[in-house]
Amino acid sequence: MFAIFLVLIVVVAFLLTVVIMVQNPKGGGLSSSFGGGGTQQLGGVKKTTDFLDKSTWTLATVLLALILFSNVAINKGTTVTESKALTEDAINNLPTTTPAEDTATPIATPAKDDEAAK
């Protein structure tokens, strides 16, 4: 079921991208290529702009709905998987260690000028 939603999400996202790319933010785009412009309304230029605007909102709404419904369709799994590291046997069999003593060599401090002069 999730795979179906995933395919639909990809298709709707592609269509939404195409519809957005066809539009021109300055009023041109697909509507201007049909002879539109100033006051001339040949070929239904106003309707083309309305169609692109409505299709953008519709595809965006469908994409949002598909994403939300896909969350419901995700197979959450019915089996419980437990970590082997957290079983009682593993916890009881942990080795008990004590922190090692600091065996690092002490850092030599530079001699003071008074001691070096002697």
N, C-alpha and C positions, 0 to 999 in steps of 0.2 A: 504494500500500500504506500509506503514511504517513497518507493522508487517512482511510482506514478506521480506523486506530488512533486518529486524532484525534477522529473522531466517537464511537467507543466510549469514549474517555476522558471526553468531555463528558457522555455519557449516564450513565456510571457515577458521575461526580462529582455530577451532578444527583440521582441516586437516593440516593447516600450522604448528600447534604445533606438530602434529604427524610426519610430514616430517622433521622438525628441530630436533626432538628427535631421529630420526633414523640415522641422520648423526653424524659422529664423527669428531671433529675438528682436530684430529691428523691423519686423513687419513683412519681410520678404519670404523666403523659403518656397515651399511648394505652391502656396497661393499666388505668389508673384509670377511664377512661371506660366500660369494660365492666363496671362494678359491682365492681371489685376494691377492695381496701383491706385492712384488718386480716387476718382469718383467712378471709374469704369467698372462695371460689374459683369463682365463677360464670363461665361463658363461657371458661374456660381462661385466666385472667389470668396465671398463672405462665408458661404456654406462650407468651403474647403477649410477655412480657418477654424470655423466652429467645429467641424468634424475632427480636426487634429487636436483641438483643445479638449473636446469631450472624450476622444479616444485615449488621450494621455491620462486623464483623470480616471477613466474606467480601467485601463490597464494597471495603473498604480494601485487602485483599490483591489483589483483581482490579485495582484502580486502580494499585497499585504495579507489578504484573506488566505491565499495558498500557503504563505509562510506560517501563519497562525495555525491552520489546519494540519500542516505537516508536523507541527510539534505534537499534536495529538496522535498522529499516525506513527510516530517513532516507536519502534519496538523496544520497550523498556526492559524486556526480558522477565521471565517468570522464575528463573532459577537464581538461587542466591550463591554468589561466589565469595568465598571467604579467603583471606590471605593465609597462606601456610605459615607465614612468619608470626602471626598473631594467635596461633593455637596455644592451648594451655601447655601441651607437651614442650613446644618450642620455647615458651617463656620459662618453664621450670628447668629446662636444660641449658639455660644461658650460663656461660662460664662466669664465675665471679673473679674479677680482676681488681687489683689495687693499682692506684696510679704509681707509675715508676718514679723513683727518686730522681731528682735533678742531678745528672751526672756530667753536665756540661762544664767545661773548664771555665774558670772565672775569667772575666775580661780584664786585661791588664790596663791599669790607668797610667796615663803619662806622668812622668816625674815632674815635680814642681821645680821652678827655676831656683829656689833656695836650696833644694836638695841636690840639684845638678851642679850647683856652683861649689859644693863642698868637696 
